[in-house]
Amino acid sequence: MRCKTSPSYSLTIRLAIENKIGMFAKIASMISRAGGDLGPIAIVRVSKDIIVRDLTVYARDEEHEHQIISAINQIKGVSVLNVMDRTLTSHIGGKIEINNKVPINDCIDLSRVYTPGVARVCKEIFKNKEHLYNYTIKSNTVAVITDGSAVLGLGNIGPEAAMPVMEGKAMIFKEFANINAFPIALSTQDPDKLVEIIKNISVPFGGINLEDIAAPHCFYVEQRLQEELDIPIFHDDQHGTAVVILAALINVCRFLKIKLEDIKIVIAGAGAAGIATAFLLTEAGAKDLVICDTAGAIYRGRKKNMNMYKEKIANITNPQNLKGNISTVMKGANVFIGLAQPNLIKSEDVKKMSVEPRIIFALSNPDPEISPEIALKLARIVATGRSDYPNQINNMLCFPGIFRGLLDAKASKVNTDIKIAAAKAIAYSIKDEQLSEDFIIPSVFQRNIVTSVANEVIKTAKETGVVRR
């Protein structure tokens, strides 16, 4: 089945077109036949013989972009003058910058913000290090840190290639939660070196958002940093994903009037997101949950392809100690959560699931574990990681609000209670009467989500004693 076009693959094509009736219709028809979608159109200039237009066209991938341009070039009376990749252009020079909050207009301003006045502030912090929160950016700044080992669906592409993602994350922090976030890509994938570097650069930051670090190193790095630093450490690929999945399942249960502890859940993928999701769902009340990796179901006593983190999850999941591949363990399940790879399951696997309720969360992005079109014919509720289908499971619903709350509370760590509170805040931003098969998770552009999540995080951080006095 052919994929949809995407704004990620959008071109602005400047065309010189013969100025006569019917030319634009030929161009639009050719783009449509080539499988592209036409976006905004602008006239650049007009003469007696030529009209110059800018056309925005959406494609499926880079190869499809070239096919569309080639098709346009076949039209007599049309010349392609220039092609601009809108996604690449939006990243030119980077996507973020630093701005001053306090103006420097004269020597008086300068003497306050820098020498000699700044020495007084240094002395205050020297006397009491907690004043770092009052007199520096620490109280509203997080580091977004990666080693480039597990970037989006691209894999181990290294720290340099990971930078655009880190910048994008920093943009989201600022836009949605007014948090200063700085992208840091480290040129080592040694977990002990990562820990030491992050510890040594942690002073300016009120929290650390770990990003795109491959399992199992991500578990080790996060655990050590949590033990050795007194600021919140949050690996978004693990916990952001888990929180939003829990929020969606809370709403599935509300809508269908069932309980989390009464449904059978199968998770495909035992990497960072899969293991964290299994832990959080179990803590939230799930009783019958099986997690699978490439070797099949994880069960107590399994020897193949195990590590200490899979051993831990084996001890609290799979109560029947089921064995076999993903297709086998899906039999009779109510919920499938895909955090693995594209096209992992088939329609026959879904048909083996329980008839009612049958829920599919196919979250591999951009290509899910099963085509949403197929899943929608077989399941009551379907969610994906994509924005072009209903019920997008997106970490953006979690991390801006959770860090806003952690920073405002001056929290020293993130605990399970805080994660569950964040999930409930996301879930209950939708009222009972608003829930439907196509609306079990709010939009990332629902701006009150950040405030709701932050308020619940502050409240829970105080109740669980992880705030500074």
N, C-alpha and C positions, 0 to 999 in steps of 0.2 A: 504494500500500500504506500502510495507516494506521500511524503511528508508535506506539511504545510509550509508556506513561505514564512519568513521571520524578519522582524525589524533588525535582527543581528546581522542579516545579510541584505543591506539596503545600499543602493547606489543612487547618486544623483548624476544623471547623464545629460550633458549639454549637447543639443542637436541643432544643426542648421537644416531647416526644412524649407523646401520649395513653397513659396507663398501662393498656394492655390487650394481650392475647396477639396476636402476629402483626405488631405494628407495626414492630418492628426488621427483620423479614424483608422487609417491603414496602420499607423504606428501602434495605437492602442490594441488593435486586433492582433497584430504580430506578437506583442508582449503577452497577450492572453494565451495565444496558441503555444507560445514557448513556456507557459506555466508560471509566468511572473504576475505579480499584482502591482497595479499602478497606484502610486501615492500622490503627494502634492505636486502640482504643476505650476510653473511660473514662466511668464514671458520675459525674456531678457532684453531683446530689442527686435524691432520690426523695420524692414525696408520694403521697397516695391517688390523685390524678387525673393527675399529670404525672411523667414521668421526664426529667431533663435530662442529655443525653449529649454528650460531645465526640468527634467522629469525625474521624480523619485520612484524607483522600482524596487520591490521586495522579491527576494529570491530564496531558495532553499539552502544553498551552500555556495561555495566559491565556484565550483564547476558550473552550477546553474547560472550564476552571474555571467560567466563567459558565454554560455549558450544564448542568453538573452541579448547580450551586446552583439553577438554574431548574427542573430536573427534580425535585429534592427538594421545592421549594416547591409542586409540584402534588399532593403527597400529602396527603390529608385527614387532619387530626389531627396534623400536624407543622408546627412553626413554626421558622424559622431565626432564632436569637437573635443570633448573631455569627459572623463569618467572619474567620479570621486566616490571612494568608499566611505560612507557616512560614519560607520563604526570606527574605522581607523582614524578618521579625521577628528572625531570627538576626543581622542586620546592624545593628540599632538601637544607636546609640552607638558604632559601630565594633566591630571584632572583636579588637583587640589593645590592650595597655596596657604601661606601663613600671613595673617593680618594683625596689625597692632590694635589693641583695645584702648590704649592710652595715647593721645597725640603728643608729639614732640614739636612744639612750635617755637620754643625759645630756650635760652640757657637755664631758665628756672625749671621748665619741664624736664630738661636733661639732667639737672642736678637731683631731681627726685627719682627718676626711673633708673638712672645710672649713677656714676660717681659724682659727688661723694655720698649722696643720700642713701644709695642702695646698701652701703656698708651697715647702716642701722638695721636694715631688714635681715641681712646676713647674721648679725649678732643675735637677733631675736630667734632665728631658726637654730642657731648654734646652742642657745640656752634651752630650747625646747623643740625637738625635731617635728613634733606634731604641728607646729606652726607652718610647716611646709604646705599643709592643706589650706592655710589661710592666705599665704602671701606668694604662692606660685601657682602655676597651671595644674599642679598635681590633682587638685580636687575635681577637675573636669576634663581629664585627659587619659586616654587609654592608648596602649601600643597594640597594633595589629601585626602579629609576628608569624612568619612562616619560614620553612626551610625549602619550600618548593618541591616537596617530595610527593604530594598528592593533590594537585591543583585541579579543582572542578572535576570534569571527566577526562582531563588531559594526562593525568598521572604524574610521574616524576620528571618535570620539565625544568627544574632548577629554580634558584631564587630570582634570577634576572627576569625570566619569563613569567614569574608569579607576581611581579610588581603591579601590573595593571589591575589584578584582582584585589590586591591589598589597598591600592588607591581607591578602587570602587567601594570597598568596605568602609574606608575612612569617610568617603562622601556620604554614605548612608547614615553613619553615626552622626554627622553634622546636620544633615538635612532633616532627619526624623527625630533626633533626640538632643540636638544642640551640644553634642559632645565633641571635643577636639580629639581626633584620632590620628596617629602617625603610623604610616606603613613602614615596616622593617622586615627586610628579606635577608636572612643570614646565610652565608656561604659555607655552611657545614651541615651535615646530616647525622653527625655523631650526637646521640642523645645526651651524653654527659656534657659535651661542649655546649650544646644548646642551653642546657640548664645553667651552666656557669655564665654564659654570655648574657642570658636574659636576667639572671640575678644581678649582674654587674651594671646593667643599664636600666634597672627598674626604678631608680630614684624619682624621675620626673613623672611617673605614671601612677594614677589611682587604681588602675586595673590592667590586666593583660588579656587580650583576646588572641588566643592561639588559633592559627588558621592553616588548613591544608598541609598538615603534618601527617605522614602515613602511619597506620597502625603496624606493629604494636608500639612503636616509639612514642606515639602521641600520648598513650596512657602513662608511660613511664615519665615523660617530660612533665605532663600536667601534675601527676601525683607528687613528684619531687618539688616542683615549684610551690604547690599548695602547702607542703610541709615546711618549706624554707623561706617563704615570703609572707608578709602580713597584708597583702592586697589580694583582691579576688583574681583567680586564674580561671579562665573559661575557654575551653576548646569548643568553638562554635560548631564544627563539623560533628562533634559528639552531641553536645548538650542542647544546642540550638535546634538541631534536627529532632532530638528526642522530645523536647518541650512542645514543639509545634505538632508533632505526631500525637502526643498525648492530648493536646487541646482538641485536635480533630476527632480523636476517638471518644473523648468526653462528650462531644456534640453528637456523634453518631449514636451513642448510648442514650442521650437525652431525646433525640429525635425518634429513635426506634423503641424507646421505653424499655431498654434492657440494661443489664449491669455489666461492667467491665469484667468482674470476676466470673461471669457466667459464659463468656465467649472463648472460643479457641482461636488463638492467634499464631500465625506462622510468619517469621521474619526471614527473608532471604538476604544474606550478607552479614558476615561477622567481622567487619572492619570497625572503624571508629564509630560511625553512626549506628550500625546494627547492634553492637554490644551495648552502647550507651542507651539506646532505645529499649532494649530488652531489660536492662537494669531499672530504668525509670518506670516502665509500664508495670513491672513487678512490684516496685515500691508503691505505685499508685493503686494496686489491688488486683492486677491480672494474675490469675491462678494457673491457666492452661496456655502456656506459651512455649513454642519450639523455635529455635534459631538454627538456621542452616548456613553452611559455607560450601566451598567447592567439593568437600568430602562428604556432604550430606548433613543430616541432623547431628547437632552437638548433643551428646548424652553422657551421663556419668560413666566413667570407665573407658571412654574412647581414647585411642592412642594416636591415631593418624591425624597429622596436621593440627596439633593442639599447641597452646601456649598457656601461660599462667592466667591470662584474662579469660580465655575460653574455658579453662578449668573452673574459674569462679562462676561464670555464667551457667555452666553445666550443673552446678550444685543447687541453683535456684530456679531452673526452668525445666521443661520437658518432664513433667511429673510421671508420665507413663514410660519414660526412657525409650521413646520411639527411635528407630533406626531407619536408614534409607535415604534416598535422594529427596529433593524438594517436591517432586511430583507425588511421591509416596506419602509424605507427611502432610500434604495439603488435603488429603482425604478427610472430609468431615469438618474442615476448618471453617470458621466464620469470617476471619479477617486474614488477608494476605498483605504483608508490608514488604515491598521490594526496595532494598537498599544495596543492590548488587550490580547488575549489568543489563544491557538491552536484550530484549527478546529471550528472556530466561524461561518464561512459562508459556504454555499454549492454551488454547481454548479448552482442550480436553482436561487440563489440570484444573482449570476453574470449575468445570462441570463436576469434578470430583468433590468440590467443597460442599458444605451444608447449603441447602437451598435457601433457607431463611434464618438469620440474615446472611447475606453474602456481600462482603465489602472488599474492594481491591484498592490498595494504595500502591501504585506503580511509580516509584519516585526516582528511578534512575533518570538522569537528565543529560542531554536533551532527548535521548531515546529511551523510553521506559521499558520495563520488564515484559510488558505486553501492550500491544496497540490499544490506546484508549477506546478507539472505535469498536474493537472486538470486546473489550472488557465491559463497555456500557451496555452491550446486548445481553450480557450474562450475569452481571452483578447489580445489586440494588443501589450501591453507592460506589463511585469511583473517584479517586483523587490522584493527581500527578504532581510532579515538580515543575510543570510548565505553566506559563502564564496564558497560553492560548486555549486552555481547557478549564472547566469549572473546578473548584476545590484545589487550588494550588497550595501545596505544602511548602512554605517558603520560610527560611530561617529569619528573614527580615521581620517577621512578626514577633520574634523573640529578642534578638540581641540588642537592638536600640533601647527597648524598654527595660530589659533586665540590667543593663549597665547604667542606665539613667538612675534606676533605683539603688543599685549598689554604690554608685558614687555619691548620691545624695545622702545615703545612710552612713557614708564613710565605713562601709563594710570591710571586714578583713578577709572574708572568704565567701564562696558560694556553696550552699549545702543542698541536699535533696529537697528539703521543705521549700526552699526558695524556688527551685525549678518547678515543683508541683504547683506552687502558688502562681507562678508566671503562666503556666499552662491553663489553669482555671481562669485567670484574668483574660487570656486570649479567648478561651471558649465562651465565657459568659458575656463577652462583648456583643454576642448575638443573642437576641431574646428568643424565648421558646417558640413564639408564634412566627418568627422569621426563618427558623430552620427548615431545610428541605433537602432532597437528595443532591441538589446542585449547590447548596449553600450550607456547608458544615464547617467552614473556616472563613474568617473575615478576610477582606482585601488588605494587602500591605499598605494601601493608600488610605486606610481608615485611621486618620491621624490620632484619634483618641486612644488607640491601642497602646501607644507608648506610655501615656499618662496612667492608664489603668494598670498596666504591668508594673510600672515603676512604683506606684502606690502600694501594690500588694507585696512587692519585693521589700520595700522599706519596712512595712508592717511585719513581715515574716522575719526579716533580718533582726529586728528589735526583739521579737518574741523568742527567737532561737539564740540570742546572745552573741551575734557576730558583728556588732557595731562598736566603733570606738567610743570611749567615754570622753 
